[in-house]
Amino acid sequence: MKKSKLYLVATPIGNLNEISKRALDVLNMVDVIACEDTRNTLKLLTHFDIHTKMISYHNFNEEIKTKEIIDLLKDDKNVALVSDAGYPLISDPGYELVNEVINEGFEITTISGPNAALNALVASGLDNKHFMFYGFLNSKPSQAKKELEALKDFPYTIIFYEAPHRINKTLNIVLEVLGDRRAVIARELTKIHEEFIRDNLSELIKLENLKGEIVLLIEGKKQTEEIDYDEVEKELKSLIDKGESIKEAVNKISIKYKANKNRLKDMIYDKH
Ligand code: SAM
């Protein structure tokens, strides 16, 4: 059994106190911490007086660093992977490494911590029973529109990450493709200026100068209510029994329940 492990350690998304005792223990215990940006992680380590060796692991050196980390594991060294904030791999590097570590038969453990999407979701007030985490839309508007087209009929809350300089453009594109829905901007989570702005997209597009880190949550497509055809049939029959013509009764009921007229007529001709 291979002893060394890769630890995926979630780190704070703002407030440095949001890190678990276990995460600090692991960052102290491992032989090497692979960081998205060593300068950034150094601030965290310095704050908690941790002196573990760091190496860089980011989008542009993934392949070569994956090999280096596998060699460390083969050498019985424990390695932690961290990103600049939140969970590694969640809109952050690490996917290639995790797969290679699995292929090589080493164990992987996750050390829980903050994640911007979940922090935003639970306080958003939008449906959280089912939801989709989408991450970043493509930065090219034409591509972003295509991505949104594919999400148009998704009935549950959708969570996007977005940069402050693009948020206004993105809100406009989302409004154009998905229509005017309830939405929430969750800004600067866990920080001093944390803010939740809950409104319809048509109002949110009017906001100017949104700063800081942003999660955008959009209500899913509303389902048309299911028609209770037993109820509809009873009401239709009752109108006719009271003397309404079939045409009038069908018209009234089809408007009230948004029911198909032919289906209503079939009900009558089957029964009368
Ligand atoms: N790995 C991170 C996680 O688990 O949440 C996400 C990293 S991703 C590169 C960075 C994006 O996450 C930001 O552009 C923003 O959309 C969101 N984000 C990160 N920290 C945030 C915060 N404190 N408040 C709001 N959004 C945040």
Residues whose N, C-alpha, C, O or C-beta is under 5 A from the ligand:
A	BS01	SAM	I13 G14 A85 G86 Y87 P88 I90 S91 D92 P114 N115 A116 A117 Y161 E162 A163 A186 R187 E188 L189 E213 I214 V215
